[in-house]
Amino acid sequence: MRVGFIGLGNLGYRLANNLVDYNIETFIYDLNKDSGKELEEKGAVWINSPEKVADCSDICITCLPSPDAVSSVLEGRNGLLNGLGPKKLWIEMSTTDSQEIIRLGKLAEDKGAMVLEAPVSGGCHRASTGNISILVGGSRDAFDFAFPVLKIIGQKIIHVGEIGKASVLKVVTNFLASTHLVALGEALMVCKKSGLDLERAFEGIKASSGNSFVHETESQVILSGSYNVNFTMDLVCKDVGLFQNLVEKLGIKTDLSLLITEIFNEGRNTFGDKSWSTKIVKRLEDACHDNLRAVGFPSELVDNEIKTTGIEL
């Protein structure tokens, strides 16, 4: 099986690295050629265009920062679509707009290729170890063809339905994570101002009904002061914006969605596109003239769970 991988950012690099470590014949491309140097040293092959990646590969994976970037890679000059055809599979692993993946998927299928969307969830630390979760949309035949590769990249793999459904679910999960991140900042500040030891507060929340994956992971880098979750403010604004677009399209009257979107847009304007998404809590720290620091928390998240072969749930 020959796999092409396009998009070697914070997430894509880690996903591609799992394939290389597993001795999968891997062809790579990114706008930044330097991003692939370490993968090349480990055996990956650099290819000079998305079209040529498709030519070389049975499965072509894209993992890109925005719907516009995906469209450019597929439809641009020397784009991926030019190299797709029968007996090839395109897997889109970006967090993107559900209608856009349906549109682009149709273009790829018109070339005779199979198509899957497979956005991931769990953070870059779990992407590094191959323990990330994968939400998959597309035909069962395409899923079965891709599964030997997906089980290397991820641990819990869920086939949620037709093309477009996985993108909706991924945007939903990112909205939930973003909402809880804002709530955690407020909860921890109440603890701090009430005189609680924040290390004890962290453990108490972790052991309680208020716990979440976001608390167990992102609260640690908030408490350490690094905020380093390897996920940037521009990306979280894109994701909550996609959720708000769904809310408006579906005509749902929500209380939280627009507020969360406004909070993160304010954070983006204050701290910058490439600030870590967890820095959103610094809005409250600055407003309270206080911080949420505690001793003994890491500056970057590490997944200590042993990699196991991915399974379908």
N, C-alpha and C positions, 0 to 999 in steps of 0.2 A: 504494500500500500504506500503510495507516494502522496504526501500531504503538503500543500502550499499554505503559507500563513502570511497574511498581510495586516500590518498594524502591530508595531512592537513598542507600544507605550507601557505605562505602569502595569496594566493588566495583560495585554497581549503578549508581552515578552515572557511573562511567567507561564502563560498557557503554552506558548510555543516551546519553552524550555522543557516542559514535561515530555513533549513528543521527542525532542532531541535526546533527552536522557533515556528514553525508552528505545532508542536506536531506530526510531521511525525515520525513513528518508524524508527530510523536511526541506522545503524550498521557501525562502523568506524574502519579504520586501517591506520597506517603509520609506517614507519621504526622507527620513534621517538615516543615512547609510550607517552612521556610527552606532546606531541602536542595535545593529545585528552583529557587531564584531565578536562579542563573546560567544554567541550562538554559532558563528562560523568556525571559531576555534574549536568548538565541540563537535563539529561535523555538519552543521546546516549549510545549505548552499544559497548564496545570495543571487537573486534574479533581478534584472533591471527594470521590470515593469509588471503590473498586474496581469496583463495579457500573457506574458511569458510564464508567469507563475501558473496560470491555468493550463497552458500548453504542457507544462512539466508534470502536472499533478492529477491524481484521481479525485482527490478531495481538496477543495480550496476554501480556506477559512478566512473571514475578515473579522477584525476586532478594532473598531474605529470610534473616534470620540463623538461623532454627530451624524444625523441623517444626511447632511450635506456632504460630509466626507465619504460616506458609503456610496452615495450617488456618483460622486466624482470618480471613485475607484472603479465602479462598474461601468459607467457610461462615458467617462472621459477618454481622451486620446490614449491609445494603448491600454484601454480598460479591460477589466476582467471579463466582461461579456464577450469580447472578441475571441477569447480563448476557450470559452465554455462550449460544450456540445454533448452529444450522447455519451453515456457511460461515465459522465463526470457529475460531481456533486458540489454545490456551493453551500457552505454553512455560514450564516451570518450570526456572529456572537456579540455584536454591539448591542447596547441598549438604545433602541430606536423607535420610530413612529410605526405603529402597526399598519397603517394604510400604506406607508412608503415601502415596507418590506413586502406587502402584497403586490404592489406595483412592480417593484424590482424583481420579485420572485417570478412574476408572469413573464417578464422579459427573458429571464434565464431559462424558464421552462420552454419558451418559444424557440430557444436554441437547442432544445433536446436534453438539457441538463436537469438533474434533480435539485431540489432546493429544501433546505431546513433553516429555521431560525433557532438559535440555541444560546440565548443570553444566560449569563452566569450570575450567581449570588453567593456571597459569603466573605468577600474581601480579598485583597491581594495576598494576605498572609496564607489564606487557604488555597488560593490559586497557585502559590509557590509549591505547595506540597501535593497538588492534585486532589485535594479534598473539597474543592468547591462544589456547589450544587449547580446543576444545569437544567434549565427549563426549555423544552423542545417543542416546536410547532412544525408541522409538515406531515407528509404521508408516512404510513407505517413502513412502506418499502424503503423510503429514504432513511428513516430512523434506523432500521435494521442494518442498512448498508453503512451508516455512520457509527453505529454503536461501538465497534472495536476501537475507534479513535476516541469517541466521547468518554469511554470508561478509563482511558489513560488520563485525560484532562480533568475529569471530575469524579466525585464519589456518589452523590445521590442524583440520579438522572430521571426526570419526569417528563413523559410525553403528554402534553396537555391538550393536544388537538391540532386543528388545521393551522396553516400559515397565518400569522397575525395574532393568534391567541397567546403565544408565549411572550410576545412583546407587550401585550396588555398586562399580563400577570407580572412581568418583570417591573414595569413602571409602577404597578400597584405596590409591590414589595419595597421598591425604593422610596415611594411616598411614605409608607409606614415607617421605614427606617429613619427617614428624615424628620418625620414628626416626633418620633421618640427621642431623637437626638436633641431637638429643641426642648422637649419636656425634661430630659435628663439634666440639662444645664440649669433649668429652674429648680428641679428637685434637689440637686446637689448644693445649689446656692442657699436654699432654705435650710438644708442640713448645716452648712457652714455658719450661717448667721444665727442658728439656734445653738451653736456651740458643740455640735457633734464632731467627733474625730472622723475625717473623711475616709480613712482606710476602713474604719468600722462601718461607716455608712455604706461604702461600696459592698462590703461582705453582706450586710444586712439586706440590701436591695437584691443582691444576687441570690440570696436564700429565700426570697419572698415572692408573692404573687405579682409584684411589680417588676420582676426581672425580665430581661430580654436579651437576645443576641447582641443588640447594639450596646446595651449596658455592659455585658461581659467583655466586650472587645473595646469599643470606642471610649468608654468611660476611663479606661486605663491610660490612654494617651492624653486625655484631657487632664487627668490627675497628675500625670508626669510633667505636663506643661509643653510637651512636644507637639501635640495635636496631630502627629504624623500617622494618618490612616491610609496614605497613598491613594487618596481620592480627593479631587480638587473641587473648588467652589463652583467653577464654571460647569462642571459635569453634574453636580447636584442640582444646580439651577436648571439645566437642560432637562433633567429627569422629572423634577417637580412641575416644570412647565409642561412636559408631555402629559403628566397626570391631569393637570388643570385643563389642558386641551380636550382630554377625554370627558372630563366633567361637563365642560361646556357643550361638546358635541352631543352628549347623551341627555342633556337637559336636566341634570341632577342638581338640586339645590343643596349645596354642602356648606358646612360651617368652617371647616379647617383648611380646605385645599388652597383657597386664594390667600389666606393668612400665611400659611407656610411658604407659599411661593414668594410673597412679599418679604417675609423675614429673610429668606436666603438671598433674594436679590439685593436687599440692603446689606447683607454680609458680604456679598460679592463686590458691591460698590465701595465698601469700607476697607476690606482686606485684600481685594484683588482676585482676578480669575484663578491664579495658580496657588492661592492659599488653600490649606487643607479644609475640607468640608466641616470637620469637627471644630474648627475655629469659630463656628457660628456661636458657640457658647461664650466667646470673648465679648460679644455684644453686651451680654448681661454682666460679665465680670467688670467691664469698663464702666457700665452704668452704676454698678454697686461699689466701685472703687475697691474691689477685693478680687482675690483669685481662688481657684479651686485646686490648689496644689496639695499633694500628699506624698509621703516618702514611700519608696519601694515599688513604684510602678514603672513599666518599661517605656522607653522613648519610641519604640516601634513594635508592632504586634508580630508575634511568632506563633506559628501553628505547630504544636508539639504532638499532634495526633499522628500516629503511624499511617502512612498511605496504604489504603486497601483498594483492590480493583473495584471500579465503579459498578453500581447495580441500578437497575431500573426499579423505581418505586411505583 
